[in-house]
Amino acid sequence: MTKAISVRLDDAALKALRRLEAAGFTRSEAIRSALVDCAARLRDRKSLRAEVRVLERDEEDRRDMLEVASLMESLRAPR
């Protein structure tokens, strides 16, 4: 099912829409794609935050991270 909506675009949004149209998107395709892409990025960020919280509580992972950081620091060229 499709639903028509009406939006007011500011200058930045109009400029972005023009770029997408120049790339071959129709107005509808550009707007639908932008909405879907934005929602996916939000979902990905939420998922990434959850993964970070799990890793922060993983003591073994934290020890490994500190060990790798220490190794990398020891391999750094003198200044």
C-alpha positions in Angstrom: 0.0 0.0 0.0 1.3 3.5 -0.8 0.4 6.7 0.8 1.0 10.2 -0.5 2.4 12.7 1.9 3.3 16.4 1.7 6.5 17.8 3.1 8.2 21.2 3.2 11.8 21.1 2.3 14.4 23.6 3.5 17.3 24.7 1.3 19.6 21.9 2.4 16.9 19.3 1.7 16.2 20.8 -1.7 19.8 20.8 -2.6 20.1 17.1 -1.5 17.0 16.3 -3.5 18.4 18.0 -6.6 21.6 15.9 -6.3 19.7 12.7 -6.0 17.5 13.7 -9.0 20.7 14.5 -11.0 21.9 11.0 -10.2 18.8 9.5 -11.8 16.3 9.2 -8.9 12.8 10.3 -9.3 11.6 12.6 -6.5 9.6 9.8 -5.0 12.5 7.3 -5.2 14.9 9.8 -3.7 12.6 10.6 -0.7 11.7 6.9 -0.1 15.3 5.9 -0.3 16.4 8.6 2.1 13.8 7.6 4.6 14.7 3.9 4.5 18.4 4.7 4.6 18.0 7.0 7.6 15.9 4.5 9.5 18.5 1.8 8.8 21.3 4.0 10.1 19.4 4.6 13.3 18.7 0.9 13.8 22.4 0.2 13.1 23.5 2.8 15.7 21.2 1.3 18.3 22.5 -2.2 17.5 26.1 -0.9 17.7 25.5 0.8 21.1 24.1 -2.5 22.4 27.2 -4.4 21.2 29.5 -1.8 22.8 27.7 -2.2 26.2 28.1 -6.0 26.0 31.8 -5.6 25.2 32.4 -3.0 28.0 31.2 -5.6 30.5 33.4 -8.4 29.0 36.5 -8.4 31.3 38.4 -10.8 29.1 37.8 -8.6 26.1 39.0 -5.5 28.1 42.2 -7.3 29.1 42.8 -8.3 25.5 42.2 -4.7 24.4 44.7 -3.4 27.0 47.2 -6.0 26.0 47.0 -5.1 22.3 47.2 -1.4 23.1 50.3 -2.0 25.2 51.9 -4.0 22.4 51.1 -1.3 19.8 52.6 1.4 22.1 55.8 -0.7 22.5 56.1 -0.9 18.7 55.7 2.8 18.2 58.7 4.6 16.7 60.5 6.9 19.1 59.6 10.6 18.8 
